[in-house]
Amino acid sequence: MTSFTRIDRLKRRAEKLNKLHDKISVLLSRLSL
């Protein structure tokens, strides 16, 4: 169970990072234009 919870936390953290990365990429693209 502990390993599963760890994986779940890592997945949630990865999703948050992906969302942040998308926002940053969009902002950079807007600034470049």
N, C-alpha and C positions, 0 to 999 in steps of 0.2 A: 504493500500500500504506500509506503514512504516513497519508493522509487516512482510510483505512478503520480503521486502528488507533485514530486519534483519535476517530472516531465510536464505535467499540466501547467505548473508555474512557469517553466521555461517557455512553453508554447504561448502563454498569455503575454509574457515579456517580449517574445519575438514579434507577436502581433502588434503590440504597442510601438515597438521600434520600427516596424514596417510602416505603420501609419505615420509616424514622425518623419520617416525617410521620404514618404510620398509628399507630405506637406512641404518639406524642405526642397525637394526636387521641383515642385510646382512653383515655389517662391523664386528659386534660382532661375527657372525658365522665364518667368515673368520679368525678372530683373534683367536678364540677358537680352530680352526683346525690348 
